[in-house]
Amino acid sequence: MNWFPSTDAFQTLLLTWLTDMNRIGLGPEDALFPDLADLQRAPEPDRPPLRPMQIARAATEAFSLASKHATEPYSPHSVRHTLAQLGDRICRDSEERKAWSLNLGHSTDENTWTYYGKVPDVRRSEIFELLENEHPASSPEIELMLAYHEHSLILGTPEFKQAEKLVEQRRKVFRKK
């Protein structure tokens, strides 16, 4: 099983559920979320495996019941949305995003970001404001800043002064964050 990173609370809840199910006599061949009527009966020896909930919207109703005391209702899609957002923050390259997407049950990472990679209008405005204030450095500027940090520029030269100015501008941007 591949757990999503940074989801310890979810893991704990699921493992506790599995322990409780095991304690009442259910095992790995039984449905993870069996029908409530089956749960209310004592497990019989040599019985067939318990089937999953059969009512329409079973998972949605389970989430609704579980979050009835929360400040807002949650659904299975709330979890997927949360996991997609988490993946967007911690995946560093396309291979990691693909693995993340596959773990969500999607065949492509485009599916994940199309359906769960939402950006609210307020956040979109914040992003564009940051983009306006953080003009990306050009390749020559990056090379110049690298030379500055490697101490390979001569103090007082125009290149040194330009690199120093670029580095200080970047520091100001990152201090604001």
C-alpha positions as CSV (number, residue, x, y, z in Angstrom):
1,M,0.0,0.0,0.0
2,N,1.3,3.4,-0.9
3,W,0.3,6.0,1.7
4,F,0.2,9.6,0.6
5,P,2.9,11.5,2.5
6,S,1.9,14.0,5.2
7,T,-1.4,12.2,5.8
8,D,-0.6,10.6,9.2
9,A,-4.0,11.6,10.7
10,F,-5.8,9.8,7.8
11,Q,-3.6,6.7,8.2
12,T,-4.3,6.6,11.9
13,L,-8.0,6.7,11.4
14,L,-8.0,4.0,8.8
15,L,-5.7,1.7,10.8
16,T,-7.9,2.2,13.8
17,W,-10.9,1.3,11.7
18,L,-9.1,-1.8,10.5
19,T,-8.2,-2.8,14.0
20,D,-11.8,-2.3,15.2
21,M,-13.1,-4.4,12.2
22,N,-10.5,-7.1,13.1
23,R,-11.6,-7.0,16.7
24,I,-15.2,-7.9,15.8
25,G,-14.1,-10.8,13.7
26,L,-13.8,-9.3,10.2
27,G,-10.7,-9.9,8.1
28,P,-9.0,-8.8,4.9
29,E,-11.5,-10.7,2.7
30,D,-14.4,-8.6,4.0
31,A,-15.3,-5.2,2.5
32,L,-13.5,-2.3,4.0
33,F,-16.9,-0.6,4.6
34,P,-19.5,-3.4,4.8
35,D,-23.2,-2.9,4.9
36,L,-24.4,-1.7,8.3
37,A,-26.9,-4.6,8.6
38,D,-24.0,-7.0,8.2
39,L,-22.0,-5.1,10.9
40,Q,-24.8,-5.4,13.4
41,R,-24.8,-9.2,13.2
42,A,-22.2,-11.3,15.0
43,P,-19.8,-12.8,12.5
44,E,-20.4,-16.5,11.9
45,P,-17.6,-19.0,11.3
46,D,-17.1,-20.1,7.7
47,R,-19.3,-17.3,6.4
48,P,-18.8,-15.7,3.0
49,P,-17.0,-12.4,2.9
50,L,-19.0,-9.3,3.8
51,R,-20.0,-7.2,0.8
52,P,-19.6,-3.4,0.6
53,M,-22.4,-1.1,1.4
54,Q,-25.0,-1.4,-1.4
55,I,-27.0,1.8,-1.0
56,A,-26.5,4.5,-3.6
57,R,-24.2,7.3,-2.4
58,A,-22.9,5.1,0.4
59,A,-19.5,6.8,0.7
60,T,-21.1,10.3,0.5
61,E,-23.5,9.3,3.3
62,A,-20.7,7.9,5.4
63,F,-18.7,11.2,5.0
64,S,-21.9,13.2,5.8
65,L,-22.4,11.2,9.0
66,A,-18.8,11.4,10.0
67,S,-18.7,15.2,9.6
68,K,-22.1,16.0,11.1
69,H,-20.4,17.8,14.0
70,A,-17.8,19.6,11.8
71,T,-18.1,23.2,10.9
72,E,-18.8,22.2,7.3
73,P,-19.8,19.0,5.6
74,Y,-17.2,16.8,3.9
75,S,-17.5,14.4,1.0
76,P,-15.2,11.8,-0.7
77,H,-14.4,14.5,-3.2
78,S,-13.3,16.8,-0.3
79,V,-10.6,14.2,0.4
80,R,-9.6,13.9,-3.2
81,H,-9.4,17.7,-3.5
82,T,-7.3,17.9,-0.4
83,L,-5.0,15.2,-1.6
84,A,-4.7,16.8,-5.0
85,Q,-3.8,20.1,-3.4
86,L,-1.2,18.4,-1.2
87,G,0.3,16.7,-4.2
88,D,0.5,20.0,-6.0
89,R,2.5,21.5,-3.2
90,I,4.9,18.6,-2.6
91,C,5.5,16.9,-5.9
92,R,8.7,18.2,-7.5
93,D,8.5,16.8,-11.0
94,S,6.3,15.2,-13.6
95,E,7.1,11.7,-12.5
96,E,6.1,12.4,-8.9
97,R,2.9,14.1,-10.1
98,K,2.1,11.0,-12.3
99,A,2.7,8.6,-9.3
100,W,0.5,10.8,-7.1
101,S,-2.3,10.9,-9.8
102,L,-2.1,7.1,-10.1
103,N,-2.4,6.7,-6.4
104,L,-5.6,8.8,-6.6
105,G,-6.9,6.3,-9.1
106,H,-6.5,8.6,-12.2
107,S,-4.9,7.3,-15.4
108,T,-3.3,10.7,-16.0
109,D,-2.1,13.6,-13.9
110,E,-4.2,15.8,-16.2
111,N,-7.3,14.2,-14.8
112,T,-6.2,15.0,-11.3
113,W,-5.5,18.7,-12.0
114,T,-8.6,19.1,-14.3
115,Y,-11.0,17.9,-11.6
116,Y,-9.2,18.7,-8.3
117,G,-6.6,21.3,-9.1
118,K,-8.9,24.3,-8.4
119,V,-7.5,27.8,-7.9
120,P,-10.0,30.1,-6.2
121,D,-10.3,33.7,-7.7
122,V,-8.7,35.2,-4.5
123,R,-5.7,32.9,-4.8
124,R,-5.4,33.5,-8.5
125,S,-5.2,37.3,-7.8
126,E,-2.5,36.6,-5.1
127,I,-0.5,34.5,-7.6
128,F,-0.6,37.1,-10.3
129,E,0.4,39.8,-7.8
130,L,3.4,37.7,-6.8
131,L,4.3,37.1,-10.4
132,E,4.2,40.9,-11.1
133,N,6.5,41.5,-8.1
134,E,8.9,38.6,-8.8
135,H,10.1,39.0,-12.3
136,P,12.1,35.9,-13.0
137,A,15.7,36.4,-13.6
138,S,17.1,35.8,-17.1
139,S,19.8,33.2,-17.7
140,P,22.6,35.8,-17.8
141,E,21.3,37.3,-14.5
142,I,21.2,33.9,-12.9
143,E,24.8,33.2,-14.0
144,L,25.9,36.5,-12.7
145,M,24.3,35.9,-9.3
146,L,25.8,32.5,-9.2
147,A,29.3,34.0,-9.9
148,Y,28.6,36.5,-7.1
149,H,27.8,33.7,-4.6
150,E,30.8,31.7,-5.7
151,H,33.0,34.7,-5.1
152,S,34.4,34.6,-8.6
153,L,33.7,38.3,-9.4
154,I,36.2,41.1,-8.8
155,L,35.0,43.5,-6.1
156,G,34.1,46.9,-7.4
157,T,33.7,45.9,-11.1
158,P,30.5,46.7,-13.0
159,E,29.6,43.0,-13.1
160,F,30.1,42.7,-9.3
161,K,27.9,45.8,-8.7
162,Q,25.2,44.5,-11.0
163,A,25.3,41.0,-9.4
164,E,25.1,42.6,-5.9
165,K,22.1,44.6,-7.0
166,L,20.3,41.6,-8.4
167,V,21.0,39.5,-5.3
168,E,19.7,42.3,-3.0
169,Q,16.5,42.6,-5.1
170,R,15.9,38.9,-4.8
171,R,16.5,39.0,-1.0
172,K,13.9,41.8,-0.7
173,V,11.3,39.8,-2.6
174,F,11.9,36.7,-0.5
175,R,11.8,38.6,2.8
176,K,8.3,39.8,1.9
177,K,7.1,36.1,1.8
